[in-house]
Amino acid sequence: MSDYHILSSRPDGNALTVVMHFAVPDINNEVGVNYRVALLESMEGTPTSQVPFIDPAELAQIEAGEIFEWALQPMFSTHPGETLINKRDRMDALWASECTKQLQRLQAKLQFWGYSRDVS
């Protein structure tokens, strides 16, 4: 699995369109539904990727709910004269930060997914 993919850059080269991938934990939510199952059930249709050149094995992980795909908004800003290594290191740090944040948001959203109750 790739942690992120760069899809394009602005014509001036100072911003990148990035799609990030995060591994969905193989654990159950508060009501006993696996988060991967909850993610798939909460989506309309089979999930697909925004990455046109994605590896088939990685796409299969998305379709199985093992990977959550998220497009970075706004674009990733770069600086004139910044080296590729500097850009990579900043992007890696941003991915780590977003991984924690996005997975917390996903788990909060799906915390009670699948709970049903009849009161009689």
The first five atom37 places (N, CA, C, CB, O) and aatype in JSON, in Angstrom:
{
  "aatype": [12, 15, 3, 18, 8, 9, 10, 15, 15, 1, 14, 3, 7, 2, 0, 10, 16, 19, 19, 12, 8, 13, 0, 19, 14, 3, 9, 2, 2, 6, 19, 7, 19, 2, 18, 1, 19, 0, 10, 10, 6, 15, 12, 6, 7, 16, 14, 16, 15, 5, 19, 14, 13, 9, 3, 14, 0, 6, 10, 0, 5, 9, 6, 0, 7, 6, 9, 13, 6, 17, 0, 10, 5, 14, 12, 13, 15, 16, 8, 14, 7, 6, 16, 10, 9, 2, 11, 1, 3, 1, 12, 3, 0, 10, 17, 0, 15, 6, 4, 16, 11, 5, 10, 5, 1, 10, 5, 0, 11, 10, 5, 13, 17, 7, 18, 15, 1, 3, 19, 15],
  "atom_mask": [
    [1, 1, 1, 1, 1],
    [1, 1, 1, 1, 1],
    [1, 1, 1, 1, 1],
    [1, 1, 1, 1, 1],
    [1, 1, 1, 1, 1],
    [1, 1, 1, 1, 1],
    [1, 1, 1, 1, 1],
    [1, 1, 1, 1, 1],
    [1, 1, 1, 1, 1],
    [1, 1, 1, 1, 1],
    [1, 1, 1, 1, 1],
    [1, 1, 1, 1, 1],
    [1, 1, 1, 0, 1],
    [1, 1, 1, 1, 1],
    [1, 1, 1, 1, 1],
    [1, 1, 1, 1, 1],
    [1, 1, 1, 1, 1],
    [1, 1, 1, 1, 1],
    [1, 1, 1, 1, 1],
    [1, 1, 1, 1, 1],
    [1, 1, 1, 1, 1],
    [1, 1, 1, 1, 1],
    [1, 1, 1, 1, 1],
    [1, 1, 1, 1, 1],
    [1, 1, 1, 1, 1],
    [1, 1, 1, 1, 1],
    [1, 1, 1, 1, 1],
    [1, 1, 1, 1, 1],
    [1, 1, 1, 1, 1],
    [1, 1, 1, 1, 1],
    [1, 1, 1, 1, 1],
    [1, 1, 1, 0, 1],
    [1, 1, 1, 1, 1],
    [1, 1, 1, 1, 1],
    [1, 1, 1, 1, 1],
    [1, 1, 1, 1, 1],
    [1, 1, 1, 1, 1],
    [1, 1, 1, 1, 1],
    [1, 1, 1, 1, 1],
    [1, 1, 1, 1, 1],
    [1, 1, 1, 1, 1],
    [1, 1, 1, 1, 1],
    [1, 1, 1, 1, 1],
    [1, 1, 1, 1, 1],
    [1, 1, 1, 0, 1],
    [1, 1, 1, 1, 1],
    [1, 1, 1, 1, 1],
    [1, 1, 1, 1, 1],
    [1, 1, 1, 1, 1],
    [1, 1, 1, 1, 1],
    [1, 1, 1, 1, 1],
    [1, 1, 1, 1, 1],
    [1, 1, 1, 1, 1],
    [1, 1, 1, 1, 1],
    [1, 1, 1, 1, 1],
    [1, 1, 1, 1, 1],
    [1, 1, 1, 1, 1],
    [1, 1, 1, 1, 1],
    [1, 1, 1, 1, 1],
    [1, 1, 1, 1, 1],
    [1, 1, 1, 1, 1],
    [1, 1, 1, 1, 1],
    [1, 1, 1, 1, 1],
    [1, 1, 1, 1, 1],
    [1, 1, 1, 0, 1],
    [1, 1, 1, 1, 1],
    [1, 1, 1, 1, 1],
    [1, 1, 1, 1, 1],
    [1, 1, 1, 1, 1],
    [1, 1, 1, 1, 1],
    [1, 1, 1, 1, 1],
    [1, 1, 1, 1, 1],
    [1, 1, 1, 1, 1],
    [1, 1, 1, 1, 1],
    [1, 1, 1, 1, 1],
    [1, 1, 1, 1, 1],
    [1, 1, 1, 1, 1],
    [1, 1, 1, 1, 1],
    [1, 1, 1, 1, 1],
    [1, 1, 1, 1, 1],
    [1, 1, 1, 0, 1],
    [1, 1, 1, 1, 1],
    [1, 1, 1, 1, 1],
    [1, 1, 1, 1, 1],
    [1, 1, 1, 1, 1],
    [1, 1, 1, 1, 1],
    [1, 1, 1, 1, 1],
    [1, 1, 1, 1, 1],
    [1, 1, 1, 1, 1],
    [1, 1, 1, 1, 1],
    [1, 1, 1, 1, 1],
    [1, 1, 1, 1, 1],
    [1, 1, 1, 1, 1],
    [1, 1, 1, 1, 1],
    [1, 1, 1, 1, 1],
    [1, 1, 1, 1, 1],
    [1, 1, 1, 1, 1],
    [1, 1, 1, 1, 1],
    [1, 1, 1, 1, 1],
    [1, 1, 1, 1, 1],
    [1, 1, 1, 1, 1],
    [1, 1, 1, 1, 1],
    [1, 1, 1, 1, 1],
    [1, 1, 1, 1, 1],
    [1, 1, 1, 1, 1],
    [1, 1, 1, 1, 1],
    [1, 1, 1, 1, 1],
    [1, 1, 1, 1, 1],
    [1, 1, 1, 1, 1],
    [1, 1, 1, 1, 1],
    [1, 1, 1, 1, 1],
    [1, 1, 1, 1, 1],
    [1, 1, 1, 1, 1],
    [1, 1, 1, 0, 1],
    [1, 1, 1, 1, 1],
    [1, 1, 1, 1, 1],
    [1, 1, 1, 1, 1],
    [1, 1, 1, 1, 1],
    [1, 1, 1, 1, 1],
    [1, 1, 1, 1, 1]
  ],
  "atom_positions": [
    [[0.85, -1.17, 0.0], [0.0, 0.0, 0.0], [0.89, 1.23, 0.0], [-0.96, 0.0, 1.22], [1.84, 1.33, 0.78]],
    [[0.57, 2.16, -0.87], [1.24, 3.46, -0.85], [0.5, 4.35, 0.14], [1.27, 4.11, -2.28], [-0.73, 4.34, 0.19]],
    [[1.23, 5.11, 0.92], [0.6, 5.99, 1.89], [-0.03, 7.21, 1.23], [1.61, 6.44, 2.93], [-1.04, 7.73, 1.7]],
    [[0.55, 7.65, 0.13], [-0.05, 8.75, -0.62], [0.39, 8.72, -2.07], [0.31, 10.1, 0.01], [1.42, 8.14, -2.42]],
    [[-0.42, 9.36, -2.89], [-0.17, 9.45, -4.33], [-0.29, 10.92, -4.73], [-1.17, 8.55, -5.15], [-1.2, 11.61, -4.28]],
    [[0.62, 11.38, -5.56], [0.53, 12.73, -6.1], [-0.05, 12.6, -7.5], [1.94, 13.44, -6.12], [0.48, 11.9, -8.36]],
    [[-1.17, 13.31, -7.71], [-1.88, 13.19, -8.98], [-1.56, 14.28, -9.97], [-3.35, 13.18, -8.72], [-1.56, 14.05, -11.18]],
    [[-1.27, 15.49, -9.47], [-0.98, 16.59, -10.38], [-0.35, 17.73, -9.6], [-2.26, 17.06, -11.12], [-0.29, 17.71, -8.38]],
    [[0.12, 18.72, -10.36], [0.62, 19.94, -9.73], [0.06, 21.14, -10.49], [2.18, 19.97, -9.71], [-0.29, 21.04, -11.66]],
    [[0.0, 22.25, -9.79], [-0.42, 23.47, -10.47], [0.63, 23.83, -11.52], [-0.63, 24.64, -9.46], [1.78, 23.42, -11.4]],
    [[0.23, 24.59, -12.53], [1.18, 24.96, -13.58], [2.45, 25.64, -13.05], [0.51, 25.87, -14.57], [3.53, 25.47, -13.63]],
    [[2.33, 26.41, -11.96], [3.52, 27.06, -11.42], [4.35, 26.12, -10.56], [3.12, 28.29, -10.61], [5.44, 26.48, -10.11]],
    [[3.84, 24.9, -10.32], [4.58, 23.9, -9.56], [4.57, 24.11, -8.05], [0.0, 0.0, 0.0], [5.28, 23.4, -7.34]],
    [[3.8, 25.06, -7.56], [3.84, 25.38, -6.13], [2.73, 24.75, -5.31], [3.78, 26.85, -5.97], [2.54, 25.12, -4.15]],
    [[1.99, 23.8, -5.87], [0.97, 23.08, -5.13], [0.72, 21.74, -5.8], [-0.33, 23.9, -5.03], [0.76, 21.63, -7.03]],
    [[0.45, 20.73, -5.0], [0.26, 19.37, -5.5], [-1.1, 18.83, -5.08], [1.37, 18.45, -4.99], [-1.58, 19.1, -3.98]],
    [[-1.73, 18.08, -5.98], [-2.96, 17.36, -5.66], [-2.54, 16.0, -5.12], [-3.9, 17.23, -6.92], [-1.84, 15.24, -5.78]],
    [[-2.99, 15.7, -3.89], [-2.53, 14.5, -3.19], [-3.73, 13.69, -2.7], [-1.6, 14.87, -2.01], [-4.69, 14.24, -2.17]],
    [[-3.65, 12.38, -2.87], [-4.62, 11.45, -2.3], [-3.86, 10.58, -1.3], [-5.32, 10.56, -3.42], [-2.82, 10.01, -1.61]],
    [[-4.4, 10.51, -0.08], [-3.75, 9.76, 0.99], [-4.53, 8.48, 1.28], [-3.64, 10.62, 2.27], [-5.75, 8.43, 1.14]],
    [[-3.79, 7.45, 1.69], [-4.38, 6.17, 2.07], [-4.04, 5.87, 3.52], [-3.89, 5.04, 1.14], [-2.9, 6.04, 3.96]],
    [[-5.04, 5.4, 4.25], [-4.86, 5.05, 5.66], [-5.41, 3.65, 5.88], [-5.56, 6.09, 6.59], [-6.49, 3.32, 5.39]],
    [[-4.69, 2.84, 6.61], [-5.15, 1.5, 6.94], [-6.26, 1.59, 7.98], [-3.98, 0.62, 7.46], [-6.09, 2.21, 9.03]],
    [[-7.39, 0.97, 7.69], [-8.52, 0.95, 8.62], [-8.26, -0.16, 9.64], [-9.9, 0.73, 7.86], [-7.98, -1.3, 9.25]],
    [[-8.36, 0.14, 10.93], [-8.08, -0.89, 11.94], [-9.05, -2.07, 11.84], [-8.14, -0.28, 13.33], [-10.24, -1.88, 11.59]],
    [[-8.54, -3.25, 12.05], [-9.34, -4.47, 12.01], [-9.86, -4.75, 13.43], [-8.51, -5.68, 11.46], [-9.53, -5.76, 14.04]],
    [[-10.68, -3.81, 13.92], [-11.25, -3.91, 15.26], [-12.74, -3.58, 15.18], [-10.52, -2.95, 16.26], [-13.21, -3.05, 14.18]],
    [[-13.45, -3.91, 16.24], [-14.89, -3.66, 16.27], [-15.22, -2.33, 16.92], [-15.6, -4.79, 17.01], [-14.49, -1.84, 17.78]],
    [[-16.35, -1.76, 16.49], [-16.85, -0.53, 17.09], [-17.59, -0.86, 18.39], [-17.78, 0.24, 16.1], [-17.56, -2.0, 18.86]],
    [[-18.25, 0.14, 18.96], [-18.93, -0.02, 20.25], [-20.01, -1.09, 20.24], [-19.54, 1.29, 20.66], [-20.33, -1.67, 21.28]],
    [[-20.59, -1.36, 19.07], [-21.7, -2.32, 19.01], [-21.29, -3.64, 18.36], [-22.87, -1.71, 18.25], [-22.15, -4.43, 17.98]],
    [[-19.99, -3.87, 18.23], [-19.49, -5.15, 17.74], [-19.36, -5.3, 16.25], [0.0, 0.0, 0.0], [-19.15, -6.41, 15.76]],
    [[-19.47, -4.21, 15.5], [-19.32, -4.26, 14.05], [-17.88, -3.85, 13.7], [-20.36, -3.32, 13.33], [-17.39, -2.82, 14.17]],
    [[-17.23, -4.66, 12.9], [-15.87, -4.35, 12.49], [-15.86, -3.04, 11.72], [-15.27, -5.5, 11.64], [-16.73, -2.8, 10.88]],
    [[-14.87, -2.18, 11.99], [-14.81, -0.88, 11.32], [-14.7, -1.01, 9.81], [-13.62, -0.07, 11.85], [-15.21, -0.16, 9.08]],
    [[-14.05, -2.04, 9.33], [-13.93, -2.23, 7.88], [-15.3, -2.53, 7.27], [-12.93, -3.37, 7.56], [-15.64, -2.02, 6.2]],
    [[-16.07, -3.35, 7.96], [-17.42, -3.67, 7.5], [-18.29, -2.42, 7.59], [-18.04, -4.83, 8.35], [-19.03, -2.11, 6.66]],
    [[-18.2, -1.7, 8.7], [-18.98, -0.47, 8.89], [-18.67, 0.54, 7.8], [-18.71, 0.14, 10.27], [-19.57, 1.19, 7.28]],
    [[-17.39, 0.68, 7.45], [-17.0, 1.62, 6.4], [-17.66, 1.25, 5.08], [-15.47, 1.64, 6.24], [-18.23, 2.11, 4.41]],
    [[-17.59, -0.02, 4.71], [-18.19, -0.46, 3.45], [-19.7, -0.28, 3.46], [-17.84, -1.92, 3.17], [-20.28, 0.17, 2.46]],
    [[-20.35, -0.62, 4.56], [-21.8, -0.5, 4.63], [-22.25, 0.96, 4.61], [-22.32, -1.19, 5.88], [-23.35, 1.26, 4.15]],
    [[-21.41, 1.85, 5.1], [-21.79, 3.27, 5.15], [-21.61, 3.99, 3.82], [-20.98, 3.97, 6.21], [-22.07, 5.12, 3.66]],
    [[-20.95, 3.35, 2.89], [-20.7, 3.95, 1.58], [-21.77, 3.52, 0.59], [-19.3, 3.57, 1.06], [-22.36, 2.45, 0.72]],
    [[-22.03, 4.36, -0.38], [-22.96, 4.0, -1.44], [-22.2, 3.27, -2.54], [-23.69, 5.26, -2.02], [-21.37, 3.87, -3.23]],
    [[-22.46, 2.0, -2.7], [-21.79, 1.22, -3.73], [-20.41, 0.78, -3.3], [0.0, 0.0, 0.0], [-19.99, 1.02, -2.17]],
    [[-19.72, 0.14, -4.21], [-18.37, -0.35, -3.95], [-17.4, 0.81, -4.01], [-17.98, -1.45, -4.97], [-17.39, 1.57, -4.97]],
    [[-16.56, 0.95, -2.97], [-15.59, 2.05, -3.01], [-14.6, 1.85, -4.15], [-14.84, 2.15, -1.66], [-14.26, 0.73, -4.52]],
    [[-14.15, 2.95, -4.68], [-13.15, 2.92, -5.74], [-12.09, 3.94, -5.41], [-13.79, 3.2, -7.13], [-12.18, 4.63, -4.39]],
    [[-11.1, 4.06, -6.24], [-9.99, 4.96, -5.98], [-10.03, 6.16, -6.92], [-8.67, 4.24, -6.12], [-10.49, 6.07, -8.06]],
    [[-9.53, 7.28, -6.42], [-9.37, 8.48, -7.24], [-8.04, 8.45, -8.0], [-9.43, 9.73, -6.36], [-7.76, 9.33, -8.82]],
    [[-7.24, 7.42, -7.73], [-5.91, 7.31, -8.33], [-6.0, 6.45, -9.59], [-4.89, 6.69, -7.31], [-6.22, 5.25, -9.5]],
    [[-5.84, 7.05, -10.77], [-6.01, 6.29, -12.01], [-4.94, 5.22, -12.24], [-6.02, 7.24, -13.17], [-5.19, 4.27, -12.98]],
    [[-3.8, 5.36, -11.64], [-2.7, 4.42, -11.87], [-2.49, 3.49, -10.67], [-1.41, 5.18, -12.16], [-1.39, 2.97, -10.48]],
    [[-3.53, 3.29, -9.86], [-3.41, 2.5, -8.63], [-3.11, 1.03, -8.94], [-4.68, 2.6, -7.79], [-3.6, 0.47, -9.92]],
    [[-2.32, 0.44, -8.09], [-1.97, -0.98, -8.2], [-3.23, -1.81, -7.91], [-0.81, -1.35, -7.22], [-3.98, -1.48, -6.99]],
    [[-3.47, -2.87, -8.68], [-4.67, -3.69, -8.45], [-4.78, -4.25, -7.02], [-4.69, -4.83, -9.43], [-5.89, -4.36, -6.49]],
    [[-3.67, -4.59, -6.42], [-3.71, -5.12, -5.04], [-4.15, -4.03, -4.07], [-2.32, -5.67, -4.63], [-4.89, -4.31, -3.12]],
    [[-3.71, -2.81, -4.29], [-4.11, -1.69, -3.44], [-5.6, -1.37, -3.65], [-3.24, -0.44, -3.74], [-6.31, -1.08, -2.69]],
    [[-6.06, -1.44, -4.88], [-7.48, -1.22, -5.16], [-8.32, -2.28, -4.45], [-7.74, -1.25, -6.68], [-9.38, -1.98, -3.91]],
    [[-7.86, -3.52, -4.46], [-8.58, -4.59, -3.78], [-8.68, -4.31, -2.28], [-7.87, -5.94, -4.01], [-9.69, -4.63, -1.66]],
    [[-7.65, -3.71, -1.69], [-7.7, -3.36, -0.26], [-8.73, -2.26, -0.01], [-6.31, -2.89, 0.23], [-9.42, -2.28, 1.01]],
    [[-8.85, -1.31, -0.92], [-9.86, -0.26, -0.79], [-11.25, -0.87, -0.9], [-9.67, 0.84, -1.88], [-12.13, -0.56, -0.1]],
    [[-11.44, -1.74, -1.88], [-12.73, -2.37, -2.09], [-13.13, -3.27, -0.92], [-12.71, -3.18, -3.38], [-14.32, -3.51, -0.7]],
    [[-12.15, -3.77, -0.16], [-12.41, -4.62, 1.01], [-12.58, -3.83, 2.3], [-11.29, -5.63, 1.17], [-12.85, -4.4, 3.35]],
    [[-12.41, -2.51, 2.22], [-12.53, -1.68, 3.42], [-11.29, -1.67, 4.28], [0.0, 0.0, 0.0], [-11.33, -1.18, 5.41]],
    [[-10.21, -2.21, 3.78], [-8.96, -2.25, 4.55], [-8.21, -0.92, 4.49], [-8.06, -3.37, 4.03], [-7.41, -0.6, 5.37]],
    [[-8.48, -0.15, 3.43], [-7.85, 1.15, 3.24], [-8.93, 2.19, 3.04], [-6.87, 1.13, 2.02], [-9.9, 1.98, 2.31]],
    [[-8.74, 3.31, 3.7], [-9.61, 4.47, 3.56], [-8.84, 5.5, 2.73], [-10.05, 5.06, 4.96], [-7.71, 5.85, 3.07]],
    [[-9.45, 5.98, 1.65], [-8.8, 6.95, 0.77], [-9.36, 8.34, 1.04], [-8.99, 6.57, -0.72], [-10.57, 8.52, 1.19]],
    [[-8.46, 9.32, 1.11], [-8.86, 10.69, 1.42], [-8.04, 11.67, 0.58], [-8.68, 10.99, 2.94], [-6.81, 11.59, 0.55]],
    [[-8.74, 12.59, -0.1], [-8.06, 13.61, -0.91], [-7.73, 14.81, -0.04], [-8.95, 14.04, -2.12], [-8.6, 15.37, 0.62]],
    [[-6.49, 15.19, -0.04], [-6.02, 16.32, 0.76], [-6.62, 17.62, 0.23], [-4.47, 16.39, 0.75], [-6.53, 17.92, -0.96]],
    [[-7.24, 18.37, 1.13], [-7.81, 19.68, 0.77], [-7.36, 20.7, 1.8], [-9.37, 19.62, 0.7], [-7.53, 20.44, 2.99]],
    [[-6.82, 21.8, 1.45], [-6.48, 22.22, 0.08], [-5.25, 21.47, -0.43], [-6.24, 23.74, 0.03], [-4.73, 20.57, 0.23]],
    [[-4.81, 21.85, -1.59], [-3.64, 21.22, -2.19], [-2.43, 21.39, -1.27], [-3.34, 21.81, -3.58], [-2.39, 22.29, -0.43]],
    [[-1.45, 20.51, -1.43], [-0.2, 20.57, -0.67], [0.67, 21.66, -1.28], [0.53, 19.19, -0.68], [1.05, 21.58, -2.45]],
    [[0.99, 22.66, -0.49], [1.8, 23.79, -0.98], [3.28, 23.46, -0.92], [1.51, 25.06, -0.16], [3.79, 22.9, 0.05]],
    [[3.96, 23.83, -1.99], [5.41, 23.68, -2.03], [6.01, 25.08, -2.15], [5.87, 22.76, -3.22], [5.29, 26.06, -2.35]],
    [[7.31, 25.16, -2.04], [8.0, 26.45, -2.07], [9.04, 26.45, -3.19], [8.66, 26.75, -0.71], [9.75, 25.46, -3.38]],
    [[9.15, 27.55, -3.92], [10.18, 27.62, -4.96], [11.56, 27.36, -4.35], [10.16, 29.01, -5.66], [11.91, 27.91, -3.31]],
    [[12.31, 26.53, -5.0], [13.66, 26.23, -4.53], [13.71, 25.11, -3.49], [0.0, 0.0, 0.0], [14.8, 24.68, -3.12]],
    [[12.57, 24.64, -3.03], [12.55, 23.55, -2.05], [12.99, 22.26, -2.74], [11.12, 23.4, -1.41], [12.55, 21.97, -3.85]],
    [[13.82, 21.5, -2.08], [14.3, 20.25, -2.69], [13.23, 19.17, -2.61], [15.59, 19.77, -2.0], [12.3, 19.26, -1.82]],
    [[13.38, 18.17, -3.44], [12.46, 17.04, -3.42], [12.47, 16.37, -2.05], [12.82, 16.03, -4.51], [11.42, 15.95, -1.55]],
    [[13.63, 16.26, -1.45], [13.74, 15.64, -0.12], [12.96, 16.46, 0.91], [15.23, 15.51, 0.31], [12.27, 15.88, 1.76]],
    [[13.06, 17.78, 0.87], [12.29, 18.62, 1.8], [10.79, 18.45, 1.58], [12.68, 20.1, 1.63], [10.03, 18.33, 2.55]],
    [[10.37, 18.44, 0.33], [8.95, 18.23, 0.03], [8.49, 16.87, 0.55], [8.69, 18.34, -1.5], [7.43, 16.76, 1.17]],
    [[9.29, 15.86, 0.29], [8.95, 14.51, 0.74], [8.83, 14.44, 2.26], [9.99, 13.51, 0.24], [7.89, 13.85, 2.78]],
    [[9.79, 15.03, 2.96], [9.77, 15.0, 4.42], [8.57, 15.74, 4.99], [11.06, 15.6, 4.98], [7.96, 15.29, 5.97]],
    [[8.21, 16.87, 4.39], [7.02, 17.6, 4.86], [5.75, 16.82, 4.56], [6.96, 19.0, 4.19], [4.82, 16.8, 5.37]],
    [[5.7, 16.18, 3.39], [4.54, 15.39, 3.02], [4.42, 14.17, 3.94], [4.63, 14.94, 1.55], [3.31, 13.83, 4.37]],
    [[5.52, 13.53, 4.25], [5.51, 12.39, 5.17], [4.97, 12.81, 6.54], [6.92, 11.79, 5.31], [4.16, 12.09, 7.13]],
    [[5.42, 13.94, 7.04], [4.95, 14.44, 8.34], [3.46, 14.77, 8.29], [5.76, 15.68, 8.77], [2.72, 14.49, 9.24]],
    [[3.03, 15.37, 7.19], [1.61, 15.69, 7.03], [0.78, 14.41, 6.97], [1.38, 16.53, 5.77], [-0.29, 14.34, 7.58]],
    [[1.26, 13.39, 6.25], [0.55, 12.12, 6.19], [0.4, 11.53, 7.59], [1.28, 11.13, 5.26], [-0.69, 11.07, 7.94]],
    [[1.45, 11.52, 8.38], [1.39, 10.96, 9.74], [0.36, 11.7, 10.59], [2.78, 11.02, 10.42], [-0.4, 11.09, 11.33]],
    [[0.34, 13.01, 10.48], [-0.61, 13.82, 11.23], [-2.04, 13.56, 10.76], [-0.27, 15.32, 11.09], [-2.94, 13.37, 11.58]],
    [[-2.24, 13.54, 9.47], [-3.57, 13.3, 8.91], [-4.04, 11.87, 9.16], [-3.58, 13.59, 7.42], [-5.24, 11.64, 9.33]],
    [[-3.14, 10.94, 9.19], [-3.5, 9.55, 9.45], [-4.2, 9.46, 10.81], [-2.25, 8.62, 9.42], [-5.28, 8.88, 10.92]],
    [[-3.59, 10.03, 11.82], [-4.19, 10.02, 13.15], [-5.53, 10.74, 13.15], [-3.25, 10.67, 14.18], [-6.52, 10.21, 13.67]],
    [[-5.58, 11.92, 12.57], [-6.79, 12.73, 12.57], [-7.93, 12.07, 11.78], [-6.5, 14.11, 11.98], [-9.05, 11.99, 12.27]],
    [[-7.64, 11.59, 10.59], [-8.68, 11.01, 9.74], [-9.21, 9.69, 10.31], [-8.15, 10.78, 8.34], [-10.41, 9.41, 10.21]],
    [[-8.34, 8.88, 10.9], [-8.81, 7.63, 11.49], [-9.64, 7.88, 12.74], [-7.63, 6.72, 11.82], [-10.59, 7.15, 13.0]],
    [[-9.29, 8.9, 13.51], [-10.12, 9.27, 14.66], [-11.5, 9.74, 14.19], [-9.44, 10.38, 15.49], [-12.52, 9.37, 14.79]],
    [[-11.54, 10.54, 13.14], [-12.82, 11.0, 12.6], [-13.65, 9.83, 12.07], [-12.59, 12.03, 11.47], [-14.86, 9.76, 12.31]],
    [[-13.02, 8.91, 11.37], [-13.71, 7.75, 10.83], [-14.28, 6.89, 11.96], [-12.77, 6.92, 9.95], [-15.43, 6.47, 11.89]],
    [[-13.48, 6.64, 12.98], [-13.94, 5.82, 14.1], [-15.07, 6.51, 14.86], [-12.78, 5.51, 15.05], [-16.02, 5.85, 15.29]],
    [[-15.0, 7.82, 15.02], [-16.08, 8.54, 15.7], [-17.37, 8.46, 14.88], [-15.68, 10.02, 15.93], [-18.45, 8.27, 15.43]],
    [[-17.25, 8.61, 13.57], [-18.42, 8.56, 12.69], [-19.08, 7.19, 12.72], [-18.01, 8.92, 11.26], [-20.31, 7.09, 12.67]],
    [[-18.28, 6.14, 12.79], [-18.8, 4.78, 12.7], [-18.87, 4.06, 14.05], [-17.94, 3.98, 11.76], [-19.09, 2.85, 14.09]],
    [[-18.7, 4.79, 15.12], [-18.64, 4.2, 16.46], [-19.86, 3.34, 16.8], [-18.5, 5.29, 17.5], [-19.73, 2.3, 17.45]],
    [[-21.04, 3.76, 16.36], [-22.27, 3.02, 16.67], [-22.94, 2.47, 15.41], [-23.24, 3.92, 17.42], [-24.11, 2.07, 15.45]],
    [[-22.21, 2.43, 14.28], [-22.78, 1.94, 13.04], [-23.23, 0.49, 13.23], [-21.75, 2.04, 11.89], [-22.51, -0.34, 13.78]],
    [[-24.44, 0.21, 12.77], [-24.94, -1.14, 12.79], [-25.81, -1.48, 13.98], [0.0, 0.0, 0.0], [-26.31, -2.6, 14.08]],
    [[-26.01, -0.54, 14.88], [-26.83, -0.81, 16.06], [-28.31, -0.68, 15.73], [-26.46, 0.14, 17.21], [-28.75, 0.33, 15.17]],
    [[-29.05, -1.68, 16.07], [-30.5, -1.67, 15.9], [-31.12, -2.21, 17.19], [-30.95, -2.52, 14.65], [-30.54, -3.06, 17.86]],
    [[-32.31, -1.69, 17.52], [-32.96, -2.13, 18.74], [-34.46, -2.0, 18.58], [-32.47, -1.33, 19.97], [-34.95, -1.0, 18.04]],
    [[-35.18, -2.99, 19.03], [-36.64, -2.95, 19.1], [-37.01, -2.82, 20.56], [-37.29, -4.22, 18.44], [-36.57, -3.62, 21.39]],
    [[-37.8, -1.85, 20.88], [-38.28, -1.69, 22.26], [-39.74, -2.12, 22.28], [-38.11, -0.19, 22.77], [-40.59, -1.52, 21.61]],
    [[-40.02, -3.17, 23.05], [-41.4, -3.63, 23.11], [-41.88, -3.72, 24.54], [-41.53, -4.97, 22.42], [-43.03, -4.1, 24.78]]
  ]
}
